[in-house]
């Protein structure tokens, strides 16, 4: 007599049921979070997922590249402006001191001068930095007005390419020597109170020659050169 052998169904869920549960879970996620979130979290290999990620990454890189390019252009423009300003400063004129109070003016009368005042006085404390008002070559430097007389005290005279000369007097210290080439804005001395002076100041002249007696109005000259005094 043959025996019947019965087989019980396994308690393990079938593969089709597992797949069905996964699909159901995916649909549930889609309903709660939205199709975009479920799609992004979907299994690998789903068409379109990789392309969306790549597109977002490419867009981020493009934004960063644009920002860096804009910053680079701004930096280049700033450098160009600084170079242009430096070139203009080197080619132009400036006041011999930066912070000052105008005192005795060109052509003024006074007991301290044999004739009318030959320059513009800039009232500044002793030891103030004195700069070359324009590039040129030092032709006078020393006591006794650099050769123009004791009334000027310590003085410097610079010859410029346009044929004019600038003079700086009553100095406490001279930092250049005859024959030296200087640039616009270069330190040439410290202001003082030497010579025939009633108080600390810088006496500044623009001359047609290197010698006393050939001065022109320095403020008017600087105004023509675009310098605000």
PASEBA-1860 file (N, C-alpha, C; in nm, 3 decimals):
! residues 229
1> XXXXXXXX> 0.084/-0.117/0.000/0.000/0.000/0.000/0.089/0.124/0.000 ~ 0.069/0.204/-0.100/0.155/0.324/-0.110/0.109/0.430/-0.014 ~ 0.210/0.501/0.035/0.183/0.609/0.128/0.173/0.743/0.054 ~ 0.074/0.816/0.097/0.064/0.951/0.042/0.153/1.046/0.121 ~ 0.228/1.111/0.047/0.316/1.210/0.112/0.261/1.347/0.079 ~ 0.219/1.418/0.179/0.164/1.554/0.156/0.269/1.660/0.188 ~ 0.271/1.760/0.109/0.366/1.871/0.130/0.290/1.995/0.174 ~ 0.336/2.053/0.283/0.274/2.176/0.331/0.339/2.296/0.261
9> XXXXXXXX> 0.255/2.396/0.239/0.309/2.517/0.178/0.408/2.585/0.271 ~ 0.516/2.630/0.217/0.617/2.701/0.300/0.558/2.829/0.355 ~ 0.599/2.867/0.475/0.552/2.990/0.537/0.626/3.114/0.484 ~ 0.732/3.091/0.410/0.806/3.205/0.352/0.724/3.267/0.241 ~ 0.710/3.399/0.238/0.631/3.462/0.131/0.698/3.444/-0.004 ~ 0.616/3.432/-0.103/0.670/3.415/-0.238/0.737/3.543/-0.285 ~ 0.823/3.531/-0.385/0.896/3.645/-0.441/0.799/3.747/-0.498 ~ 0.690/3.698/-0.556/0.593/3.791/-0.616/0.527/3.876/-0.510
17> XXXXXXXX> 0.501/3.815/-0.392/0.442/3.892/-0.284/0.537/4.000/-0.231 ~ 0.664/3.963/-0.222/0.764/4.060/-0.176/0.770/4.178/-0.270 ~ 0.770/4.149/-0.398/0.776/4.257/-0.498/0.652/4.344/-0.489 ~ 0.539/4.280/-0.465/0.416/4.356/-0.452/0.420/4.449/-0.333 ~ 0.476/4.401/-0.223/0.487/4.486/-0.104/0.577/4.605/-0.128 ~ 0.686/4.583/-0.199/0.780/4.691/-0.230/0.712/4.797/-0.314 ~ 0.636/4.753/-0.416/0.566/4.846/-0.503/0.464/4.925/-0.424 ~ 0.390/4.854/-0.333/0.290/4.921/-0.251/0.354/5.025/-0.162
25> XXXXXXXX> 0.469/4.988/-0.103/0.540/5.083/-0.016/0.582/5.205/-0.095 ~ 0.630/5.183/-0.217/0.671/5.295/-0.303/0.557/5.386/-0.334 ~ 0.440/5.327/-0.363/0.323/5.409/-0.392/0.280/5.488/-0.271 ~ 0.291/5.426/-0.151/0.255/5.497/-0.029/0.345/5.616/-0.005 ~ 0.475/5.596/-0.029/0.570/5.706/-0.012/0.538/5.818/-0.109 ~ 0.502/5.780/-0.231/0.467/5.879/-0.333/0.348/5.962/-0.290 ~ 0.252/5.898/-0.227/0.133/5.971/-0.185/0.162/6.066/-0.070 ~ 0.252/6.027/0.020/0.281/6.109/0.138/0.378/6.221/0.106
33> XXXXXXXX> 0.491/6.190/0.042/0.598/6.287/0.020/0.590/6.354/-0.116 ~ 0.514/6.302/-0.206/0.509/6.359/-0.339/0.586/6.272/-0.435 ~ 0.547/6.279/-0.559/0.608/6.193/-0.660/0.756/6.220/-0.673 ~ 0.800/6.348/-0.659/0.942/6.381/-0.675/1.028/6.313/-0.573 ~ 0.984/6.314/-0.443/1.064/6.253/-0.338/1.071/6.102/-0.356 ~ 0.958/6.040/-0.388/0.958/5.895/-0.408/1.043/5.858/-0.527 ~ 1.036/5.942/-0.632/1.113/5.915/-0.752/1.262/5.922/-0.724 ~ 1.303/6.025/-0.648/1.445/6.040/-0.617/1.494/5.927/-0.529
41> XXXXXXXX> 1.403/5.874/-0.443/1.444/5.767/-0.352/1.423/5.629/-0.412 ~ 1.382/5.624/-0.536/1.351/5.498/-0.600/1.472/5.411/-0.621 ~ 1.454/5.290/-0.659/1.565/5.196/-0.678/1.655/5.237/-0.793 ~ 1.779/5.193/-0.783/1.876/5.225/-0.887/1.830/5.167/-1.019 ~ 1.861/5.239/-1.123/1.825/5.190/-1.254/1.695/5.243/-1.306 ~ 1.621/5.318/-1.221/1.495/5.375/-1.269/1.527/5.482/-1.371 ~ 1.470/5.478/-1.488/1.504/5.575/-1.594/1.481/5.719/-1.549 ~ 1.580/5.808/-1.574/1.565/5.950/-1.545/1.625/5.994/-1.414
49> XXXXXXXX> 1.645/5.905/-1.316/1.698/5.946/-1.186/1.838/6.001/-1.196 ~ 1.928/5.929/-1.260/2.068/5.972/-1.273/2.079/6.101/-1.350 ~ 1.996/6.117/-1.453/2.005/6.238/-1.535/1.965/6.361/-1.455 ~ 1.865/6.348/-1.365/1.825/6.461/-1.281/1.937/6.501/-1.186 ~ 2.003/6.403/-1.124/2.115/6.431/-1.032/2.228/6.499/-1.105 ~ 2.262/6.445/-1.224/2.371/6.504/-1.303/2.337/6.648/-1.344 ~ 2.210/6.672/-1.378/2.168/6.806/-1.420/2.182/6.906/-1.305 ~ 2.141/6.865/-1.184/2.152/6.953/-1.067/2.298/6.985/-1.036
57> XXXXXXXX> 2.385/6.884/-1.045/2.528/6.904/-1.018/2.588/6.999/-1.121 ~ 2.551/6.980/-1.247/2.604/7.066/-1.353/2.560/7.210/-1.333 ~ 2.434/7.227/-1.291/2.383/7.362/-1.268/2.457/7.430/-1.153 ~ 2.486/7.354/-1.046/2.560/7.408/-0.931/2.700/7.452/-0.972 ~ 2.766/7.371/-1.052/2.901/7.405/-1.101/2.897/7.532/-1.187 ~ 2.794/7.541/-1.270/2.781/7.658/-1.358/2.761/7.785/-1.277 ~ 2.679/7.776/-1.171/2.656/7.893/-1.085/2.786/7.936/-1.017 ~ 2.861/7.839/-0.965/2.988/7.870/-0.900/3.087/7.932/-0.999
65> XXXXXXXX> 3.091/7.877/-1.119/3.183/7.929/-1.221/3.148/8.072/-1.258 ~ 3.018/8.101/-1.268/2.975/8.237/-1.301/3.012/8.335/-1.191 ~ 2.993/8.292/-1.064/3.028/8.378/-0.951/3.178/8.405/-0.947 ~ 3.258/8.301/-0.972/3.403/8.318/-0.971/3.449/8.408/-1.086 ~ 3.384/8.392/-1.201/3.418/8.478/-1.315/3.386/8.623/-1.287 ~ 3.272/8.647/-1.222/3.233/8.784/-1.188/3.331/8.845/-1.088 ~ 3.373/8.765/-0.988/3.469/8.813/-0.889/3.604/8.843/-0.954 ~ 3.645/8.758/-1.048/3.772/8.779/-1.117/3.769/8.908/-1.200
73> XXXXXXXX> 3.655/8.934/-1.266/3.642/9.056/-1.345/3.647/9.180/-1.255 ~ 3.580/9.171/-1.139/3.580/9.284/-1.045/3.721/9.311/-0.993 ~ 3.795/9.204/-0.962/3.933/9.220/-0.913/4.022/9.281/-1.020 ~ 4.003/9.236/-1.145/4.083/9.290/-1.256/4.054/9.437/-1.278 ~ 3.925/9.474/-1.268/3.887/9.615/-1.284/3.945/9.700/-1.173 ~ 3.948/9.645/-1.051/4.005/9.719/-0.937/4.155/9.740/-0.955 ~ 4.224/9.635/-1.002/4.367/9.647/-1.026/4.395/9.750/-1.135 ~ 4.315/9.748/-1.241/4.333/9.842/-1.351/4.313/9.986/-1.304
81> XXXXXXXX> 4.211/10.006/-1.218/4.185/10.140/-1.165/4.300/10.188/-1.078 ~ 4.355/10.097/-0.996/4.467/10.132/-0.909/4.591/10.168/-0.990 ~ 4.615/10.090/-1.097/4.730/10.116/-1.183/4.714/10.250/-1.256 ~ 4.591/10.278/-1.298/4.563/10.404/-1.367/4.584/10.522/-1.273 ~ 4.538/10.507/-1.148/4.554/10.613/-1.049/4.702/10.636/-1.018 ~ 4.778/10.524/-1.008/4.922/10.536/-0.980/4.994/10.605/-1.095 ~ 4.955/10.570/-1.219/5.017/10.632/-1.336/4.985/10.781/-1.342 ~ 4.860/10.815/-1.310/4.820/10.956/-1.310/4.896/11.034/-1.204
89> XXXXXXXX> 4.913/10.972/-1.087/4.986/11.037/-0.978/5.131/11.060/-1.017 ~ 5.190/10.959/-1.082/5.330/10.971/-1.122/5.349/11.079/-1.227 ~ 5.250/11.095/-1.316/5.263/11.192/-1.424/5.218/11.331/-1.383 ~ 5.131/11.340/-1.281/5.074/11.468/-1.242/5.148/11.537/-1.129 ~ 5.078/11.636/-1.069/5.134/11.714/-0.960/5.051/11.690/-0.834 ~ 5.108/11.726/-0.719/5.036/11.717/-0.593/5.087/11.826/-0.499 ~ 5.016/11.847/-0.388/5.065/11.941/-0.287/5.184/11.877/-0.215 ~ 5.279/11.956/-0.166/5.398/11.899/-0.104/5.375/11.839/0.034
97> XXXXXXXX> 5.264/11.874/0.100/5.224/11.815/0.227/5.077/11.776/0.217 ~ 5.037/11.678/0.296/4.900/11.626/0.284/4.799/11.697/0.374 ~ 4.836/11.728/0.496/4.743/11.794/0.588/4.807/11.926/0.631 ~ 4.736/12.033/0.612/4.796/12.165/0.633/4.689/12.272/0.647 ~ 4.735/12.391/0.686/4.653/12.511/0.685/4.730/12.614/0.603 ~ 4.665/12.673/0.503/4.732/12.775/0.423/4.754/12.900/0.508 ~ 4.876/12.951/0.505/4.905/13.075/0.579/4.943/13.184/0.478 ~ 5.066/13.234/0.483/5.104/13.344/0.393/5.097/13.300/0.247
105> XXXXXXXX> 5.032/13.382/0.165/5.012/13.349/0.024/5.111/13.421/-0.067 ~ 5.116/13.380/-0.190/5.205/13.441/-0.289/5.167/13.589/-0.309 ~ 5.270/13.675/-0.308/5.248/13.818/-0.330/5.210/13.897/-0.206 ~ 5.205/13.830/-0.090/5.168/13.901/0.032/5.278/13.997/0.074 ~ 5.239/14.105/0.144/5.336/14.198/0.202/5.371/14.152/0.343 ~ 5.493/14.185/0.387/5.533/14.150/0.524/5.673/14.194/0.552 ~ 5.700/14.217/0.681/5.832/14.265/0.722/5.938/14.158/0.709 ~ 5.897/14.032/0.696/5.995/13.924/0.689/6.055/13.910/0.549
113> XXXXXXXX> 5.996/13.976/0.449/6.043/13.961/0.313/6.094/14.093/0.258 ~ 6.203/14.090/0.187/6.258/14.212/0.128/6.163/14.267/0.022 ~ 6.095/14.174/-0.047/5.996/14.213/-0.146/5.866/14.138/-0.110 ~ 5.777/14.123/-0.199/5.655/14.048/-0.171/5.686/13.899/-0.155 ~ 5.598/13.831/-0.084/5.618/13.689/-0.057/5.625/13.610/-0.187 ~ 5.728/13.526/-0.198/5.756/13.459/-0.326/5.697/13.318/-0.337 ~ 5.620/13.275/-0.239/5.565/13.140/-0.246/5.436/13.126/-0.167 ~ 5.397/13.002/-0.141/5.281/12.972/-0.058/5.329/12.898/0.065
121> XXXXXXXX> 5.285/12.945/0.183/5.321/12.879/0.308/5.212/12.780/0.349 ~ 5.257/12.660/0.387/5.169/12.556/0.439/5.202/12.539/0.587 ~ 5.114/12.582/0.675/5.138/12.569/0.818/5.121/12.423/0.860 ~ 5.230/12.362/0.907/5.231/12.222/0.951/5.326/12.209/1.069 ~ 5.308/12.108/1.154/5.400/12.088/1.266/5.540/12.052/1.219 ~ 5.640/12.082/1.300/5.777/12.041/1.269/5.782/11.888/1.257 ~ 5.852/11.842/1.155/5.864/11.697/1.135/5.761/11.638/1.041 ~ 5.677/11.723/0.980/5.578/11.673/0.883/5.648/11.625/0.755
129> XXXXXXXX> 5.601/11.516/0.701/5.658/11.461/0.578/5.639/11.559/0.462 ~ 5.748/11.590/0.393/5.744/11.678/0.275/5.772/11.591/0.153 ~ 5.684/11.600/0.053/5.696/11.518/-0.067/5.724/11.601/-0.190 ~ 5.789/11.539/-0.289/5.811/11.606/-0.417/5.677/11.631/-0.483 ~ 5.648/11.756/-0.518/5.520/11.789/-0.581/5.510/11.732/-0.722 ~ 5.625/11.697/-0.779/5.630/11.639/-0.913/5.766/11.573/-0.931 ~ 5.774/11.476/-1.019/5.900/11.408/-1.042/6.004/11.500/-1.107 ~ 6.130/11.475/-1.075/6.237/11.556/-1.133/6.372/11.525/-1.073
137> XXXXXXXX> 6.465/11.618/-1.089/6.602/11.601/-1.040/6.635/11.711/-0.939 ~ 6.693/11.671/-0.828/6.731/11.767/-0.723/6.852/11.848/-0.772 ~ 6.837/11.980/-0.773/6.947/12.067/-0.818/7.004/12.152/-0.703 ~ 6.930/12.164/-0.594/6.978/12.233/-0.475/6.929/12.158/-0.352 ~ 7.016/12.146/-0.251/6.978/12.080/-0.127/7.079/12.115/-0.019 ~ 7.034/12.184/0.085/7.126/12.216/0.193/7.084/12.337/0.273 ~ 7.168/12.380/0.367/7.141/12.499/0.447/7.158/12.626/0.362 ~ 7.135/12.740/0.425/7.148/12.868/0.353/7.057/12.871/0.229
145> XXXXXXXX> 6.939/12.806/0.244/6.845/12.804/0.133/6.894/12.725/0.015 ~ 6.989/12.635/0.036/7.046/12.559/-0.075/7.123/12.649/-0.170 ~ 7.160/12.770/-0.119/7.232/12.866/-0.202/7.150/12.991/-0.232 ~ 7.024/12.993/-0.189/6.937/13.108/-0.215/6.938/13.211/-0.101 ~ 7.012/13.182/0.004/7.020/13.277/0.115/6.966/13.222/0.245 ~ 7.013/13.277/0.358/6.980/13.225/0.491/6.832/13.238/0.528 ~ 6.758/13.327/0.463/6.617/13.346/0.498/6.536/13.218/0.477 ~ 6.580/13.134/0.384/6.507/13.011/0.355/6.542/12.896/0.449
153> XXXXXXXX> 6.649/12.910/0.529/6.691/12.799/0.613/6.734/12.680/0.528 ~ 6.703/12.561/0.574/6.733/12.440/0.496/6.631/12.430/0.381 ~ 6.681/12.409/0.261/6.590/12.410/0.145/6.633/12.310/0.038 ~ 6.534/12.275/-0.046/6.554/12.185/-0.159/6.491/12.248/-0.283 ~ 6.557/12.234/-0.399/6.500/12.278/-0.526/6.506/12.160/-0.624 ~ 6.393/12.134/-0.691/6.384/12.023/-0.786/6.354/12.078/-0.925 ~ 6.428/12.030/-1.025/6.404/12.066/-1.165/6.310/11.964/-1.227 ~ 6.210/12.013/-1.301/6.111/11.925/-1.364/6.123/11.927/-1.516
161> XXXXXXXX> 6.067/11.825/-1.578/6.081/11.807/-1.723/6.016/11.919/-1.803 ~ 5.917/11.988/-1.744/5.849/12.095/-1.817/5.926/12.227/-1.814 ~ 6.048/12.223/-1.754/6.131/12.342/-1.749/6.111/12.428/-1.625 ~ 6.016/12.390/-1.540/5.993/12.463/-1.416/6.067/12.397/-1.300 ~ 6.069/12.468/-1.185/6.138/12.420/-1.065/6.044/12.436/-0.946 ~ 6.057/12.346/-0.850/5.982/12.361/-0.724/6.082/12.374/-0.610 ~ 6.047/12.460/-0.514/6.136/12.485/-0.400/6.062/12.458/-0.269 ~ 6.134/12.403/-0.170/6.079/12.364/-0.040/6.175/12.419/0.066
169> XXXXXXXX> 6.124/12.505/0.155/6.215/12.574/0.247/6.170/12.567/0.393 ~ 6.262/12.611/0.484/6.244/12.609/0.630/6.240/12.466/0.684 ~ 6.310/12.376/0.620/6.306/12.234/0.654/6.385/12.204/0.782 ~ 6.342/12.102/0.855/6.418/12.056/0.972/6.518/11.948/0.933 ~ 6.488/11.876/0.824/6.579/11.771/0.777/6.563/11.756/0.627 ~ 6.675/11.730/0.559/6.675/11.707/0.415/6.712/11.561/0.389 ~ 6.632/11.491/0.308/6.654/11.349/0.283/6.696/11.317/0.140 ~ 6.732/11.418/0.062/6.779/11.396/-0.076/6.910/11.471/-0.096
177> XXXXXXXX> 6.977/11.441/-0.205/7.103/11.508/-0.236/7.100/11.560/-0.379 ~ 7.187/11.652/-0.410/7.194/11.709/-0.545/7.224/11.599/-0.648 ~ 7.151/11.601/-0.759/7.169/11.501/-0.864/7.076/11.383/-0.852 ~ 7.007/11.370/-0.740/6.917/11.257/-0.720/6.785/11.277/-0.795 ~ 6.735/11.169/-0.854/6.606/11.172/-0.923/6.496/11.129/-0.827 ~ 6.387/11.205/-0.823/6.277/11.173/-0.733/6.147/11.161/-0.812 ~ 6.052/11.090/-0.755/5.921/11.071/-0.817/5.817/11.155/-0.745 ~ 5.706/11.178/-0.812/5.595/11.249/-0.750/5.552/11.176/-0.623
185> XXXXXXXX> 5.540/11.249/-0.513/5.497/11.189/-0.387/5.608/11.129/-0.305 ~ 5.731/11.129/-0.356/5.842/11.072/-0.281/5.884/11.165/-0.168 ~ 5.914/11.108/-0.054/5.958/11.189/0.061/6.095/11.249/0.032 ~ 6.105/11.382/0.050/6.233/11.449/0.025/6.287/11.519/0.150 ~ 6.201/11.543/0.250/6.245/11.617/0.369/6.139/11.612/0.477 ~ 6.173/11.675/0.591/6.077/11.698/0.698/6.063/11.848/0.719 ~ 5.942/11.893/0.742/5.920/12.037/0.761/5.983/12.085/0.892 ~ 6.004/12.217/0.898/6.069/12.272/1.018/6.036/12.418/1.042
193> XXXXXXXX> 6.134/12.487/1.102/6.116/12.627/1.137/6.250/12.700/1.126 ~ 6.331/12.657/1.027/6.465/12.713/1.012/6.462/12.839/0.925 ~ 6.565/12.919/0.935/6.574/13.041/0.855/6.485/13.151/0.910 ~ 6.444/13.241/0.824/6.360/13.354/0.863/6.215/13.308/0.867 ~ 6.174/13.250/0.981/6.042/13.189/0.993/5.977/13.232/1.125 ~ 5.850/13.265/1.121/5.778/13.308/1.241/5.708/13.192/1.311 ~ 5.722/13.071/1.258/5.660/12.953/1.316/5.672/12.835/1.222 ~ 5.647/12.713/1.271/5.662/12.593/1.188/5.575/12.598/1.063
201> XXXXXXXX> 5.636/12.581/0.948/5.561/12.575/0.822/5.654/12.534/0.709 ~ 5.594/12.502/0.595/5.671/12.474/0.473/5.648/12.588/0.376 ~ 5.757/12.646/0.328/5.749/12.748/0.224/5.767/12.677/0.091 ~ 5.672/12.695/-0.001/5.673/12.624/-0.129/5.667/12.723/-0.244 ~ 5.757/12.704/-0.343/5.758/12.791/-0.460/5.757/12.709/-0.590 ~ 5.703/12.770/-0.695/5.719/12.722/-0.832/5.796/12.833/-0.905 ~ 5.910/12.795/-0.964/5.999/12.893/-1.027/6.020/12.864/-1.176 ~ 6.055/12.969/-1.247/6.093/12.954/-1.389/6.239/12.911/-1.402
209> XXXXXXXX> 6.320/12.946/-1.302/6.461/12.904/-1.298/6.488/12.844/-1.161 ~ 6.609/12.797/-1.140/6.643/12.737/-1.011/6.665/12.842/-0.903 ~ 6.675/12.968/-0.939/6.716/13.072/-0.845/6.602/13.161/-0.797 ~ 6.628/13.224/-0.684/6.533/13.319/-0.625/6.504/13.432/-0.723 ~ 6.378/13.479/-0.722/6.340/13.591/-0.807/6.264/13.551/-0.933 ~ 6.245/13.422/-0.955/6.177/13.377/-1.077/6.046/13.304/-1.046 ~ 5.991/13.325/-0.926/5.874/13.249/-0.882/5.744/13.295/-0.949 ~ 5.652/13.200/-0.964/5.516/13.228/-1.011/5.421/13.184/-0.899
217> XXXXXXXX> 5.295/13.220/-0.911/5.198/13.184/-0.808/5.182/13.031/-0.804 ~ 5.226/12.965/-0.696/5.222/12.818/-0.693/5.081/12.760/-0.683 ~ 4.991/12.831/-0.616/4.854/12.781/-0.602/4.782/12.787/-0.737 ~ 4.798/12.897/-0.808/4.737/12.908/-0.941/4.793/12.801/-1.035 ~ 4.923/12.778/-1.025/4.985/12.675/-1.109/4.927/12.538/-1.079 ~ 4.917/12.502/-0.950/4.865/12.371/-0.912/4.719/12.355/-0.954 ~ 4.642/12.463/-0.944/4.503/12.457/-0.990/4.495/12.423/-1.138 ~ 4.584/12.482/-1.218/4.585/12.453/-1.361/4.622/12.308/-1.389
225> XXXXX> 4.697/12.248/-1.296/4.736/12.109/-1.311/4.633/12.013/-1.251 ~ 4.520/12.069/-1.207/4.413/11.986/-1.153/4.428/11.948/-1.008 ~ 4.515/12.020/-0.936/4.538/11.990/-0.795/4.455/12.084/-0.707 ~ 4.380/12.027/-0.618/4.299/12.109/-0.526/4.386/12.146/-0.406 ~ 4.396/12.275/-0.380/4.481/12.324/-0.268/4.392/12.386/-0.162
END
